[in-house]
Structure formats: structure tokens, C-alpha cells
Amino acid sequence: MEEEKQSDADLYSKARRNLSCKETTNELLLNSLLSDDPKKARRLNSTISIDTELLFKDKRLKLSLVSPDDYFAIGQAYDLFVEFFVQGELIRKEAIVRKMHGLTKHFTKRSQYRLFIVKNPTNSKVIGARIMEQIPCLDSTLSDTGRNILYAIYIAVDKMYQGQTGIAKQLYISSLIDSVIEAEKKGKDFDMIIAECSDATENLQNSVGLKRVYFKNGIYLTELDFKQPYLYFDPMTGRSSQPAGEEKKEHFMLGFFDKKKTINKKDLEDCVRSLIRQYRSNRIILDFENKDAFAEYEKYFDEIERNIIEQIHHSGKLVTLSKKERIMYQFKYGEKSIITNNPERELD
């Protein structure tokens, strides 16, 4: 007799790992359910579930985790991502499908992408999409610490549903429920979440504990100079598709789910190193025509990793600030007291 499948609520309630993430998720869920703001999307069912129905104004929307085999939904989500990510920031659709299966281009195991969408059932249009994954946390020797880092990768919301609609936050809530359940199945712990973002998504990132990273010298704060590594490389030469050093600037954001913990430079180094190594793992020597090309590819990421780590080592005291905290700091010390790493475009 086939064993009855356990519900998300059962799996989530039985999870004994990652309790700090559960606390954050429970708080977000409660705030969402208690909200009576007619302009924000809210869940119609109070039961904890990854897949759920949302009410937004007078419309009923469907939020769901997408199967790696649902090519139609993946295609719709990808079309939405294309509208918001400039060339060189978004991997190919085929690569997303492979990563959703937890496979590399060469069909070896890798971290698994989890894709969540919000769809308007009336016209079957995807109006919101989010991709998350859990990546291994590496120390200075490149050894796996045994912990994972929750990595918020792509998010996009249809222009008609942007603003303070709550749709992006509902995608986050489902992704956190899923993360707790999946980590429990695999016996993994995670306490940090990271993301690369623009100004447009800062409020959302702040709502789940993510903050921008700064270094303090006197009263002055300078934001971590972070650029998204390139995704495409010439197989003959190993060189990036665009000139090195001209990568798009991003706000590197991170946070602990446990609000009692404070982030130190070692945490920041581990997060940056793990993220850059994750980018680097997208290609192996088989992707290049010769060893020299692969060496050039490795050199590119070596330099990016080294530059950021040196920046962390040689900068002042580490400070993380939410948007509200940053505004309060500038009110106290002046607008020029914070030097910001401004992205060249907006992204939602």
C-alpha cells in the first residue's frame, strides 16, 4: 500500500532544524494573515502551505512551486525574468531546467534551483516568479562547513503588479517554507540568507532580515563594492563575454534568521567566497577547448574573489543597515556620510 503523502503543514511542523528561519516565516505569515490592507496580496488559507491561493484586490491568484518537468510554466517565468534582467545577468532557460533537476551541464549533481510562481488563473499568465537555492558554506580553506546558505537569486513581478502589492513577499514566504522542509529532508542547517539586488527590492529583502553591507571609518560608511560576475565565456579563450571590471554593480545583502546574531567579517567572507565559487562551478574544464582557456576562466574568478576578500580585510568595521537604518544614519551624520554602491538599473 502506497504511503500517504505528508502535507506541507505536517512536514513544516515536524522540522526540528532551522528554527530561526521558522520563526521568521511564522512572523511573516502571521503579519500577512492579520493584514486588512485591501491593496496587498494575502493568503486565503491559514494552513501553512507552499502552494496557496492569494487574494489581491478582487482577483484570486495562484502561488505554486514549479516542477522541473513543467516546461510551460518555466517558459512563462523565464519570459518574465527576461523583461527585468539585462543581457549577461540571466542564465539560459535550459540551464534553469537542469538546475531545477539538481544537475550540471554534464549531468553531475549540484545545488537544486527551486522556482516559485504566482499566476493569474483567469488568463494563466505568470505575474510573479522567484528562484532560490541552498548553497554550501565554504571556509577559507574551501572546506564545506556543513552548513548551507540560502541564496535568493532571481525575482520578477509583472509591471502591472509592482509596488507595495505584497506579491513578492508571498513568494518569499512560500520559498522559506520550502527551504525549511527541503533542508530537513537532507539533514542540512542554514542560518544565513544572501542576495544581490538593486534599490527596487531593498524593502522586500529587509523584511526577511537582509541588509546592505558597509565598512565604517570614522562617521563615514562605504558600501561593499560588489559586482555580479559574468555568466558567459568564450570556450576558445576562456575570457568573459565583456571586459573584466565592467560587471554590473549590485547591492550585496545578507542576514541571519536569528535576530540575536550579529554578522562579523568571517561570516561575510564565507558568504562571498561561497557565492563566487557557486558562480565559478557553472563551468568545468570540459566546457573549454583547451587547458589554457580553462585556466583563464579560473583566473577571472580568482581575481574577483581575491579583490572582494582583500576589500573586506582592509576596510573598517563591518556594519549592516536596512533602508530605514540608513536613512536614520544619514539624518544624524549627513547625506554624504554613506557612500553607496549604486546599481546602474532598477530591477523588481
C-alpha positions as CSV (number, residue, x, y, z in Angstrom):
1,M,0.0,0.0,0.0
2,E,1.4,3.4,-1.0
3,E,2.3,5.6,1.9
4,E,0.2,8.7,2.2
5,K,2.0,11.9,1.2
6,Q,2.5,14.2,4.1
7,S,1.2,17.8,3.7
8,D,3.5,20.8,3.7
9,A,2.0,21.8,7.1
10,D,3.0,18.4,8.6
11,L,6.5,18.4,7.2
12,Y,7.0,22.0,8.3
13,S,5.7,21.4,11.8
14,K,7.9,18.4,12.3
15,A,11.1,20.2,11.1
16,R,13.5,20.5,14.0
17,R,16.3,22.2,12.1
18,N,16.5,25.8,11.1
19,L,14.1,27.0,13.9
20,S,15.3,30.6,13.4
21,C,14.1,30.5,9.8
22,K,10.8,29.1,11.0
23,E,10.4,31.9,13.5
24,T,10.9,34.5,10.7
25,T,8.5,32.6,8.4
26,N,5.8,32.3,11.1
27,E,6.1,36.0,11.8
28,L,5.7,36.9,8.1
29,L,2.8,34.5,7.8
30,L,1.0,36.0,10.8
31,N,1.5,39.5,9.7
32,S,0.1,38.6,6.2
33,L,-2.9,36.8,7.6
34,L,-3.7,39.6,10.0
35,S,-3.3,42.3,7.4
36,D,-6.6,44.0,6.3
37,D,-4.9,46.2,3.7
38,P,-7.1,45.7,0.5
39,K,-4.1,46.7,-1.7
40,K,-1.9,43.9,-0.6
41,A,-2.0,40.2,-1.6
42,R,-2.9,37.9,1.2
43,R,-3.4,34.2,1.7
44,L,-6.9,32.9,1.6
45,N,-5.9,29.7,3.6
46,S,-4.3,30.0,7.0
47,T,-2.9,26.5,6.7
48,I,0.9,26.5,6.2
49,S,1.5,25.6,2.6
50,I,3.9,26.2,-0.2
51,D,1.1,26.2,-2.9
52,T,-1.7,28.5,-1.9
53,E,-4.3,30.9,-3.2
54,L,-3.9,34.6,-2.9
55,L,-6.5,37.4,-2.9
56,F,-5.3,40.6,-4.5
57,K,-7.9,43.3,-4.6
58,D,-10.8,41.4,-6.3
59,K,-8.6,38.8,-8.0
60,R,-7.7,35.3,-6.9
61,L,-4.2,34.3,-7.8
62,K,-2.4,31.0,-7.5
63,L,1.0,30.6,-5.9
64,S,2.9,27.4,-6.5
65,L,6.2,25.6,-6.6
66,V,7.0,24.6,-10.2
67,S,8.0,21.1,-11.1
68,P,11.2,20.8,-13.2
69,D,9.1,19.0,-15.8
70,D,6.6,21.8,-16.2
71,Y,8.2,23.4,-19.2
72,F,5.3,25.6,-19.9
73,A,5.3,27.3,-16.5
74,I,9.1,27.5,-16.6
75,G,8.9,29.2,-20.0
76,Q,6.4,31.7,-18.8
77,A,8.6,32.5,-15.7
78,Y,11.6,32.9,-17.9
79,D,9.8,35.3,-20.2
80,L,9.0,37.4,-17.1
81,F,12.7,37.3,-16.0
82,V,13.8,38.4,-19.4
83,E,11.8,41.6,-19.0
84,F,13.7,42.6,-15.9
85,F,17.2,41.3,-16.2
86,V,19.7,42.8,-18.7
87,Q,21.9,40.8,-21.0
88,G,24.5,38.8,-19.2
89,E,22.6,38.6,-15.8
90,L,20.2,35.8,-16.7
91,I,21.3,32.2,-17.4
92,R,19.7,30.3,-20.3
93,K,16.3,28.7,-19.8
94,E,17.8,25.3,-20.4
95,A,20.3,25.8,-17.6
96,I,17.5,26.8,-15.2
97,V,15.7,23.5,-16.1
98,R,18.9,21.5,-15.4
99,K,19.5,23.2,-12.1
100,M,15.9,22.6,-11.1
101,H,16.7,18.9,-11.6
102,G,19.8,19.4,-9.5
103,L,22.2,18.7,-12.4
104,T,25.1,20.4,-14.1
105,K,25.5,20.7,-17.8
106,H,27.5,17.4,-17.6
107,F,24.8,15.7,-15.5
108,T,26.6,15.6,-12.2
109,K,24.9,16.7,-9.0
110,R,24.7,20.3,-8.0
111,S,22.6,22.5,-5.7
112,Q,18.9,22.5,-6.8
113,Y,17.0,25.6,-8.0
114,R,13.5,26.0,-6.6
115,L,11.2,28.0,-8.8
116,F,8.0,29.6,-7.4
117,I,5.4,31.5,-9.4
118,V,2.2,33.5,-9.0
119,K,-0.2,33.0,-11.8
120,N,-3.5,34.7,-12.7
121,P,-5.8,31.7,-13.3
122,T,-8.1,33.8,-15.4
123,N,-5.7,34.1,-18.3
124,S,-3.0,31.6,-17.0
125,K,-0.4,34.4,-17.1
126,V,2.6,34.2,-14.7
127,I,2.8,37.6,-12.9
128,G,5.5,36.8,-10.4
129,A,8.4,34.5,-10.2
130,R,11.2,33.7,-7.7
131,I,14.2,31.3,-7.8
132,M,16.0,30.2,-4.6
133,E,18.7,27.7,-3.8
134,Q,20.7,26.4,-0.9
135,I,24.5,26.6,-1.5
136,P,27.2,25.0,0.7
137,C,29.0,27.4,3.0
138,L,32.8,27.3,2.4
139,D,35.5,28.4,4.8
140,S,38.9,30.0,3.9
141,T,40.4,26.5,3.0
142,L,37.4,25.9,0.7
143,S,36.2,23.2,3.0
144,D,32.5,22.6,3.4
145,T,31.5,23.9,6.8
146,G,28.4,21.5,6.8
147,R,26.1,24.5,6.8
148,N,24.1,25.8,3.8
149,I,23.5,29.4,2.8
150,L,20.1,30.3,1.5
151,Y,20.6,32.2,-1.8
152,A,17.9,34.4,-3.2
153,I,18.7,34.5,-6.9
154,Y,16.1,35.8,-9.4
155,I,12.8,37.7,-8.6
156,A,10.5,39.5,-11.0
157,V,6.9,40.8,-10.7
158,D,4.8,41.9,-13.7
159,K,4.8,45.7,-14.1
160,M,1.0,45.9,-13.5
161,Y,1.5,44.2,-10.1
162,Q,4.6,46.1,-8.9
163,G,4.8,48.5,-5.9
164,Q,3.7,47.6,-2.4
165,T,1.4,44.8,-3.6
166,G,2.7,42.0,-1.3
167,I,3.1,39.5,-4.2
168,A,6.9,39.4,-3.9
169,K,6.6,38.9,-0.2
170,Q,4.2,35.9,-0.6
171,L,6.7,34.3,-3.0
172,Y,9.3,34.7,-0.3
173,I,7.1,33.2,2.4
174,S,6.5,30.1,0.3
175,S,10.2,29.8,-0.6
176,L,11.1,29.9,3.1
177,I,8.6,27.2,4.0
178,D,10.0,25.1,1.2
179,S,13.6,25.8,2.3
180,V,12.8,24.6,5.8
181,I,11.2,21.4,4.6
182,E,13.9,20.6,2.0
183,A,16.8,21.2,4.5
184,E,15.1,18.9,7.0
185,K,14.9,16.1,4.4
186,K,18.6,16.5,3.6
187,G,19.7,17.0,7.2
188,K,21.1,20.4,6.5
189,D,21.3,23.6,8.6
190,F,21.2,27.1,7.3
191,D,21.1,30.3,9.3
192,M,22.2,32.9,6.7
193,I,20.4,34.3,3.6
194,I,22.2,36.3,0.9
195,A,21.1,38.2,-2.2
196,E,22.3,40.5,-4.9
197,C,19.8,43.3,-5.5
198,S,19.0,46.7,-6.8
199,D,17.3,49.6,-4.9
200,A,13.9,48.4,-6.0
201,T,13.9,45.2,-3.9
202,E,15.5,46.5,-0.8
203,N,12.3,46.8,1.3
204,L,11.4,43.2,0.4
205,Q,14.9,42.0,1.4
206,N,14.8,44.0,4.6
207,S,11.5,42.3,5.5
208,V,13.2,38.9,5.8
209,G,16.3,40.2,7.6
210,L,18.6,41.0,4.7
211,K,20.6,44.2,5.0
212,R,23.3,46.0,2.9
213,V,26.9,45.7,3.9
214,Y,29.1,48.7,4.8
215,F,32.5,49.5,6.3
216,K,32.9,52.2,8.8
217,N,35.8,54.7,9.0
218,G,35.0,57.5,11.5
219,I,31.5,58.6,10.8
220,Y,31.7,57.5,7.1
221,L,30.2,54.3,5.8
222,T,31.3,52.8,2.4
223,E,29.2,50.1,0.9
224,L,30.9,46.8,-0.1
225,D,31.9,47.2,-3.8
226,F,30.2,44.1,-5.3
227,K,29.6,43.3,-9.0
228,Q,27.8,40.3,-10.4
229,P,30.3,38.0,-12.2
230,Y,29.8,37.4,-15.9
231,L,27.9,34.3,-16.9
232,Y,29.2,33.8,-20.4
233,F,32.7,32.9,-21.6
234,D,34.4,32.1,-24.8
235,P,35.2,28.3,-24.9
236,M,38.3,29.0,-27.1
237,T,39.9,31.7,-24.9
238,G,38.2,31.3,-21.5
239,R,37.6,35.1,-21.5
240,S,34.4,36.7,-20.4
241,S,31.9,38.0,-22.9
242,Q,32.5,41.6,-21.8
243,P,35.6,43.4,-20.4
244,A,36.6,42.4,-16.9
245,G,35.9,45.2,-14.4
246,E,32.8,46.4,-16.2
247,E,30.4,44.0,-14.5
248,K,27.0,45.3,-13.2
249,K,27.1,46.7,-9.7
250,E,24.8,45.1,-7.1
251,H,23.9,45.6,-3.5
252,F,25.3,42.5,-1.7
253,M,22.8,41.8,1.1
254,L,22.9,39.3,3.9
255,G,21.4,38.4,7.2
256,F,21.0,35.8,9.9
257,F,17.5,34.5,10.6
258,D,18.4,34.5,14.3
259,K,18.0,38.2,15.1
260,K,20.2,37.8,18.2
261,K,23.2,37.1,16.0
262,T,25.5,39.8,14.6
263,I,27.4,39.4,11.4
264,N,31.2,39.5,11.5
265,K,33.8,39.7,8.8
266,K,34.4,35.9,8.7
267,D,30.7,35.4,8.0
268,L,30.8,37.9,5.2
269,E,34.0,36.3,3.8
270,D,32.4,32.9,3.9
271,C,29.2,34.2,2.2
272,V,31.1,36.0,-0.6
273,R,33.5,33.1,-1.2
274,S,30.7,30.6,-1.3
275,L,28.7,32.7,-3.8
276,I,31.7,33.3,-6.1
277,R,32.6,29.6,-6.0
278,Q,29.0,28.8,-7.0
279,Y,29.2,31.1,-10.0
280,R,32.6,29.5,-10.8
281,S,31.2,26.0,-10.6
282,N,28.9,26.7,-13.6
283,R,31.8,25.7,-15.9
284,I,34.3,22.9,-15.7
285,I,37.3,22.1,-18.0
286,L,35.1,20.1,-20.4
287,D,33.4,23.4,-21.3
288,F,36.6,24.7,-22.9
289,E,38.6,23.8,-25.9
290,N,41.9,23.6,-24.0
291,K,43.6,23.8,-20.6
292,D,44.8,27.4,-21.2
293,A,41.2,28.6,-21.8
294,F,40.0,26.9,-18.6
295,A,43.0,28.5,-16.7
296,E,41.9,31.9,-18.0
297,Y,38.4,31.2,-16.8
298,E,39.6,30.3,-13.3
299,K,41.9,33.3,-13.2
300,Y,38.8,35.6,-13.8
301,F,37.1,34.2,-10.7
302,D,40.3,34.1,-8.7
303,E,40.7,37.8,-9.2
304,I,37.1,38.6,-8.3
305,E,37.2,36.5,-5.1
306,R,40.6,37.9,-4.1
307,N,39.6,41.6,-4.7
308,I,36.5,41.3,-2.6
309,I,38.2,39.4,0.2
310,E,41.0,42.0,0.3
311,Q,38.4,44.7,0.4
312,I,36.8,43.1,3.5
313,H,40.2,42.6,5.2
314,H,41.5,46.1,4.6
315,S,38.3,48.1,5.3
316,G,36.9,49.4,8.6
317,K,34.4,48.0,11.0
318,L,31.6,45.9,9.4
319,V,28.2,47.4,9.6
320,T,24.9,46.2,8.1
321,L,21.9,48.6,7.6
322,S,18.4,48.3,6.4
323,K,16.9,51.1,4.3
324,K,15.3,52.7,7.4
325,E,18.5,52.4,9.4
326,R,20.5,54.0,6.6
327,I,18.1,57.0,6.3
328,M,18.3,57.5,10.1
329,Y,22.1,57.4,9.9
330,Q,22.2,60.0,7.2
331,F,19.8,62.1,9.1
332,K,22.2,62.1,12.0
333,Y,25.5,62.4,10.2
334,G,24.6,63.9,6.8
335,E,23.7,62.6,3.4
336,K,27.3,62.3,2.4
337,S,28.2,60.1,5.4
338,I,27.3,57.0,3.3
339,I,29.0,56.1,0.0
340,T,26.7,53.8,-1.9
341,N,27.5,51.1,-4.5
342,N,24.8,52.3,-7.0
343,P,23.5,49.7,-9.4
344,E,23.1,51.0,-13.0
345,R,19.5,49.9,-13.4
346,E,16.4,49.1,-11.4
347,L,15.1,45.6,-11.0
348,D,12.0,44.2,-9.5
